[in-house]
């Protein structure tokens, strides 16, 4: 709207201009904290798509989560497609017939009726799929190349509990969701302070991946972060406002790999990052 010629101003048209003005004001308030224009446009689409499915107050309460999801979708759209063996998607290869959001609270579930391009070139019949929406996440495994040790964190996790696992405490890297307008590297450094009280030096991207693409939209950026891990580096941390109770453990690198082999490490990001560190450890230590 700022690009209008001098002397002109935008107006809102429709059967009920006052209602449309109210909707526009609602969108502007929602989009204001989103730094990226692409994420703002996606947020607008998502918010307006929920109108009629959920009460406005319920949508308002989920604005932080909706901003996270919009940022995730903007990053996905801007990412260069992988080249190689996988099918190269073209416009029209996936046709969305219907989208609803039957559940929304801290996380959300979206349900789609879609057609997609089959490997024989034809379009599939309409299929129904559900996806767990949680925004993107960052993990950081702090590593001290001088002492050749890592810091892992332990906390209670709802996922194993929901599965019926009698051991719902897991060992993991530092982890957290990407806040609206925040680059993944900034998230990693912030979470290292919040969950482990650590200032991270260089960050090395070990991998970026979908942990469970059949059911989750989450995309994880997994880093190894260089840190000074003295004997007093481990402690109990976490934000009271997020009900976090997180205990740190200092481990020699070889002990970490023993735990990977024994099965004590059951978090996919920690497994992936540990294997990356096993490959790159000599380089990081200057050997």
C-alpha positions, 0 to 999 in steps of 0.5 A: 500500500505504500507504493500507491501514487501520491494523493491516493489512499487504499480503501476496503470494499465489500458487502460489509466494509466495516467488517472487512476493515476489522479483518484487515486490522486483525491481520495487520496486528498478527503480521506485525512481528513477522520480519519477512514479507513472504512469511507475512503473506503466508501468515495472512493466508493461514489466518484467513483460512482459519476464519469460520473454522475457529473463533477469532479469539482462539485464532488470536491466542495461537498467533505466536504458533501461527507466526512460527508456522508461517516462518517455517513455510517461508523457509521451505519455499525459499530453500533450493530444491535438492538435485539428484535422484529424487523426483523434481516437483513441478507446478501442478504435481500436487493439487490441494482440494481441501484443507482444514485444521481440526485441532489447534492448541500449542501445536496443530493438526492440519488435514488435506484432501489432495491429488499428487503426481504418480511415478507413471505420470498420472494423477492419483485419486483424492487422498486424505492426509493429516499432518502435525504442525509445529514449526521448525526447530534447531538442535545444538550439540556443544563440543569442546575440541580441546577437552574432547567432550560434549554436553548433552541434556536430559529432560522429560518428553511428552512424545515417549510418554504418549507412546507408553514408554516407561522411560520418558526421560531422554538424552538430547542436544540442546533444542528449541523451536525457531521464533518468528523472524529468527534465523536458525543460528540465532535460535541455536545460540539462544537455546544454548544459553536458556537450556545449558547456560552456555555461550557458543562459538562457531556453529557447524551445520551437521544436517538439516532434515525432516525427522518424521516426514510421513506425519510431521511438518517439522524441519530440524537444523542440527548443529555442533557448537564449539564451547568451553566445557569446563568441569563446572559447565553442566547444571540444571537449567530451563525457563520457568515460564515454559515449565522446563527442567533440564539437566546437563551431562558432560561426556567424553566423546568416546562415552557418547559413542558408546551410548549411541552403540548401546541404544541409550541415545534414542533421540534422532537429532543426537544420533545424527549429530553424534555420527557427524561429529565422529566423522568431523572430530579430527578436523575440529581438533586440528588433527 
